[in-house]
Amino acid sequence: MKVFGYARRSSSEKSKSNYSIESQKRVCNELAARDNRTIEKWYIDEGYSGTTLKRPHMQEMLKAIAAADQEIIIYVWLASRLSRDANHCNSLRYVFSKYNVTVISDNRDWASLEDIELHPDKTIGPRIITLSDETEVHRDRKRTRIGLTTSAYKGNYTKGGKMPPTGYLFKNNPGENAKGRKVEIDIAYVETMLYILTQIHDYKRSLDSLAIELDSKQACGVHWSYTKIYRAVTDPIIYGRLLTSYVDIRDHSPAYCSQKYYEEIQKILHGRRKEYHYKYLFKNLIKCEDCDCWCSEIPTIHYPRNGNRKGRRVYKYYYCPSCKKRINEQILLNKIIHHINEILDETTNFEVVEGISRRIGKIGKRLKFLDFEYEEGYLDDDSYIAERKKLLSKKRNLDKDMKRLRNKAIKKFNEYTYLEQKQIIKRSFLCIHLDLNTKTIIKIEKLEK
């Protein structure tokens, strides 16, 4: 048997003395002593809300429960310490039932899954308390929202965090009944902030180049990055506006620029399209046989129908600017992989691959000639159908063998890193001539070893 203790206090509960971690631990230790037990390990989440289970020590405790092959007892002050969400409580009940976990609280406000099934009438109280805890969360959020709104209108900077916005510093609000902190312009940052805004607005400088320059100069004695500058120039506070989910106040704080100037900067920043650079294995090696023209590399990007741009798929092509034909890189790799493996002296026998290719080619020619004989009347229906089935069956078997060998070769090739693959191809091939109409390799010029 293992005995755990769990305690939690959210940010909004820090002002309440009876919610302190020490008082929760004291109550749990008294409960364990009453049962002649000692709490072996504590799991404490300080500053985490009860509306989520994604708390570091809660997750650690759940992992320990799943790994332990024995009965576990958890002492808590109140059931709300585990969760204030009714659905989360139900999920925890199923987990605790599965791993033989017993929860003991000070006022017996936790009902296990077995208790609910066996004594539904006796567990009405704990379940009502759970719903009450969830309701209290919504009430607390509303009270907090009202308090933050009131404080913001008194001039306080109500966004969370220990650090002020870049270019500002915190000062105590001296106003009457306006206890809190407000932001003022930091004199040490004025020159740097104005330089950043001017460079972006007037000279269209990129944030990356600004970050590199300012960081190399150690401007204001801090580390500069793309993210730091982006947050600084996209925060409406730089033209004096406090904008949050619960309040929107103009002329709230001292400004570095006007609203019009700020909006022009946003157009410059977000009007740029991000450039993507893709890697091509056969770059500067593909030549169109018909046009005697070198192929360029172009991508085709497909986006999912749900509009999620993160789920895009990139297809790389080698494109002839003269005849406007192209070939997919993966198709080209499938066709040339055995030549690569021959260079690498891999186990795939290149002569076997060539033999299968020749046999597939002969069957293709025979099928064309068979169609000609049938159209000219040299073959009857039965003979034509029988021989065609036989040839197609042979071709399917040969295609399967070729696909199996190709997949084996590609799997071996993919064991190399991209840079190694690129070096292998670059040191092996001088030029690859393609017929882009039929997507076939005409000639391969190899570098002499």
Rosetta blueprint (number, residue, H / E / L):
1 M L
2 K E
3 V E
4 F E
5 G E
6 Y E
7 A E
8 R E
9 R E
10 S L
11 S H
12 S H
13 E H
14 K L
15 S L
16 K L
17 S H
18 N H
19 Y H
20 S L
21 I H
22 E H
23 S H
24 Q H
25 K H
26 R H
27 V H
28 C H
29 N H
30 E H
31 L H
32 A H
33 A H
34 R H
35 D L
36 N L
37 R L
38 T L
39 I L
40 E L
41 K E
42 W E
43 Y E
44 I E
45 D E
46 E E
47 G L
48 Y L
49 S L
50 G L
51 T L
52 T L
53 L L
54 K L
55 R L
56 P H
57 H H
58 M H
59 Q H
60 E H
61 M H
62 L H
63 K H
64 A H
65 I H
66 A H
67 A H
68 A L
69 D L
70 Q L
71 E L
72 I E
73 I E
74 I E
75 Y E
76 V E
77 W L
78 L L
79 A H
80 S H
81 R H
82 L L
83 S L
84 R L
85 D L
86 A H
87 N H
88 H H
89 C H
90 N H
91 S H
92 L H
93 R H
94 Y H
95 V H
96 F H
97 S H
98 K H
99 Y L
100 N L
101 V E
102 T E
103 V E
104 I E
105 S E
106 D L
107 N L
108 R L
109 D L
110 W L
111 A L
112 S L
113 L H
114 E H
115 D H
116 I H
117 E H
118 L H
119 H L
120 P L
121 D L
122 K L
123 T L
124 I H
125 G H
126 P H
127 R H
128 I H
129 I H
130 T H
131 L H
132 S H
133 D H
134 E H
135 T H
136 E H
137 V H
138 H H
139 R H
140 D H
141 R H
142 K H
143 R H
144 T H
145 R H
146 I H
147 G H
148 L H
149 T H
150 T H
151 S H
152 A H
153 Y H
154 K L
155 G L
156 N L
157 Y L
158 T L
159 K L
160 G L
161 G L
162 K L
163 M L
164 P L
165 P L
166 T L
167 G L
168 Y E
169 L E
170 F E
171 K E
172 N E
173 N L
174 P L
175 G L
176 E L
177 N L
178 A L
179 K L
180 G L
181 R E
182 K E
183 V E
184 E E
185 I E
186 D L
187 I H
188 A H
189 Y H
190 V H
191 E H
192 T H
193 M H
194 L H
195 Y H
196 I H
197 L H
198 T H
199 Q H
200 I H
201 H H
202 D H
203 Y H
204 K L
205 R L
206 S L
207 L H
208 D H
209 S H
210 L H
211 A H
212 I H
213 E H
214 L H
215 D H
216 S H
217 K H
218 Q L
219 A H
220 C H
221 G H
222 V L
223 H L
224 W L
225 S L
226 Y H
227 T H
228 K H
229 I H
230 Y H
231 R H
232 A H
233 V H
234 T H
235 D L
236 P H
237 I H
238 I H
239 Y H
240 G L
241 R L
242 L E
243 L E
244 T L
245 S L
246 Y L
247 V L
248 D E
249 I E
250 R L
251 D L
252 H L
253 S L
254 P L
255 A L
256 Y L
257 C L
258 S L
259 Q H
260 K H
261 Y H
262 Y H
263 E H
264 E H
265 I H
266 Q H
267 K H
268 I H
269 L H
270 H H
271 G L
272 R L
273 R L
274 K L
275 E L
276 Y L
277 H L
278 Y L
279 K L
280 Y L
281 L L
282 F L
283 K L
284 N L
285 L L
286 I E
287 K E
288 C E
289 E L
290 D L
291 C L
292 D L
293 C E
294 W E
295 C L
296 S E
297 E E
298 I E
299 P E
300 T E
301 I E
302 H E
303 Y L
304 P L
305 R L
306 N L
307 G L
308 N L
309 R H
310 K H
311 G H
312 R L
313 R E
314 V E
315 Y E
316 K E
317 Y E
318 Y E
319 Y E
320 C L
321 P L
322 S L
323 C L
324 K L
325 K L
326 R E
327 I E
328 N E
329 E H
330 Q H
331 I H
332 L H
333 L H
334 N H
335 K H
336 I H
337 I H
338 H H
339 H H
340 I H
341 N H
342 E H
343 I H
344 L H
345 D L
346 E L
347 T L
348 T L
349 N L
350 F H
351 E H
352 V H
353 V H
354 E H
355 G H
356 I H
357 S H
358 R H
359 R H
360 I H
361 G H
362 K H
363 I H
364 G H
365 K H
366 R H
367 L H
368 K H
369 F H
370 L H
371 D H
372 F H
373 E H
374 Y H
375 E H
376 E H
377 G L
378 Y L
379 L L
380 D L
381 D H
382 D H
383 S H
384 Y H
385 I H
386 A H
387 E H
388 R H
389 K H
390 K H
391 L H
392 L H
393 S H
394 K H
395 K H
396 R H
397 N H
398 L H
399 D H
400 K H
401 D H
402 M H
403 K H
404 R H
405 L H
406 R H
407 N H
408 K H
409 A H
410 I H
411 K H
412 K H
413 F H
414 N L
415 E L
416 Y L
417 T L
418 Y H
419 L H
420 E H
421 Q H
422 K H
423 Q H
424 I H
425 I H
426 K H
427 R H
428 S H
429 F E
430 L E
431 C E
432 I E
433 H E
434 L E
435 D E
436 L L
437 N L
438 T L
439 K L
440 T E
441 I E
442 I E
443 K E
444 I E
445 E E
446 K E
447 L L
448 E L
449 K L
